[in-house]
């Protein structure tokens, strides 16, 4: 079974969606990308998140967006 990419728990950041195994909110990645920063910039700033987590998150978000628009 594949480990979840994101998790939400009241004990971690008050239930904010974070990358699993970290305290890094997924919103932080979205903020970086929205402001024109790269994934590499994000990973440098948050070394507890790995590239695979970012890619999986973005792929899942894309799949959900496409499915909801269909």
Secondary structure, DSSP 8 states (H G I E B T S, - for coil): ----SEE-BTTBGGG--EETTSS-BHHHHHHHHHTT--HHHHHHH-TTS-HHHHHHHHHHHHHHHHHHH-
